[in-house]
Amino acid sequence: MNDPLLNFDGKVALVTGGSRGLGYQMAKALAERGADIIVASRKVEACEKVAEEVRGLGRQALAIGAHCGKWDEIDRLIEIAYAEFGRVDILINNA
């Protein structure tokens, strides 16, 4: 895609609720446009399926099981995301 407004090369996106529905579609669209993806939802197995799909697009992906309604799980999500990627450029709070 040549539109600079839709070019996410080199960006890291964290998508909560990213294992299905709109979250899944946004994670996939960002990956198709160059972003590496952190997929978070309560069911880590579902996140891993999305992460595998993102890796199939040639992007890096991380699956994290986290319930975004619980502060301690949010803290863990952020710690893991920053340990793996060093930053989060885009946050989609879909959960």
Secondary structure, DSSP 8 states (H G I E B T S, - for coil): ---GGG--TT-EEEEETTTSHHHHHHHHHHHHTT-EEEEEES-HHHHHHHHHHHHHTT--EEEEE--TTSHHHHHHHHHHHHHHHS--SEEEE--
